[in-house]
Amino acid sequence: LILIGVGISFVARAVGWKPEIRIGGPSSTTWGVLSVRKVTETSHDFSGRRYVAFLGGCEIDFTAADITKSPAVIETFAVWGGIEIVVPDGWEIVGEVIPFMGGFEVKVRPSAAAGKQLIVRGAAVMGGIDIKSAPGRRS
């Protein structure tokens, strides 16, 4: 039954059906299961959220978001998949991710001004979590 369900989901995605799996309010969970979920955060008061990639991926763009009450905390969990996070220049990134047969990499230049801080927590199990800055974009 599981294999039939996975097969049906492959066919449904091939014809363009993409389910929106969100539960709750602003601190909800965004899932990337067997596909890539692209999310652009636009909140002017971003405080946190959960991102889960299972056999798929999540691409999160924070260049249009802002942190008013620092720090903002996101929880990440990547299993056989990947999460890519793009932040504007000037954000300080604190990584608290445990990689297990996977990887965690922060490609953000250190911020001179102590202002907006993003704490990334979670785990990468046979997957990866990458954080990089968007050149020329400031928040």
N, C-alpha and C positions, 0 to 999 in steps of 0.2 A: 504494500500500500504506500509506503514511503517513496519507493522508486516511481510509482505511478504519479504521485503528487509532485515529485521533482520534475518528471517529464512534462506534466501539464503546465507547470510554472515556466519551463523553458519555452514551450510553444506559445504561451500567453505573452511572454516578454518579446518573443520574435515578432508577434503581430502588433506590438506597441503598447501593451497594457503594463502600466507601472503603478503598483499599489503605493499609497501613501500610508506608512505605518508610523503614526505618532500617537502617543497616549498622554493625556494630561495637558498641562499648560506649558509655560516657558521653560520649566526644568524637566521636560520630557526626554524621551529616548528616541534617537534617530538611528534606524537600522539600515545596513547595507548587506543584504543576504543574496548571494548568487548573482549580484549585479553591483553596479557602482551608483551610489547615491551622491548627487552633487547638491550641496547646500550653501546658500549665501546668507550669512547672518547679517541682519540689518538693524538689530536692536540698538537703540541709543543708550540703553542701560543694561548691557549684557552682564549677567551674573553667573551663568553656568548652564550646562546641559550634558547629557550622556550621548556618546556615539559608539555604536557597536558595528563591527565589520566581521561577518562570518562567511567565508568562502566568497568574499566580494570586497567592496571598498567603499569608503566615504571620502569625498573631497569637500572640505569645509573652507569657505572663504570669509575671513573676518575683516576684510579691508573696508567694508561699509558699516561695520559695527563700532561701538564705542563702549568703554568701561568707565562708568562714573564712580562706582564704589569699588576700589581695588582691594583685594584681588578677586578676579573671576576664576572659577574653578570648573574645569571640564573633566569628565571621567571618560576614558577611552578603553576599549577592549577589542583587540584585533586577533582573530583566530583564522589562520590560513587565508588572511586577507590583509588589506592595508588601509591606513588612514593618513591622508595628507591634509595638513592644516596650513593655511596661508594667513599671515598676520601682517598688519601695517608696520612700517618702521617706527621705532620708539616704544614698542611694547617689550616689557621684560618677560622672559619665559622661564618658568621654574618647572623642570621636568621631574616627575615622581613616577616614572613608568618602569615596570619590571619586564625586561625582555626575556623570554624563555624560548630558546632556539629561534629567535627572531631579532628584530632590531628596533632601536629608538635613536633618532638623530634630530638634533636641533641645528638648523642652518640660519640662525638669526644673529645679526651683529649685536654686540652688547649695547644696551641703552645707557647714555650718559645721564639722562634725567630719570630720577626715580619717580615714576608716575603710574602708568598703567601696567599692572602685573597680571599675567595669565598663568595659572597653575594647571599643569596637565598631569593627571593621575591615571593609573590603570596598568594594563598588561598587554604585551604583544606575544602571543603564543604561535610560533611558526608563521609569523606575519611581521608587519612593520608599521611604525608610526613615524612620520616625518613632519617636521615643523620648519617652515621657511618664510622669509619675509618677502613682501611685494615691493620691489625697488621703486622708489619715488613716491610711494603712498604713505602718508602720515595720518595718524588719527589724533 
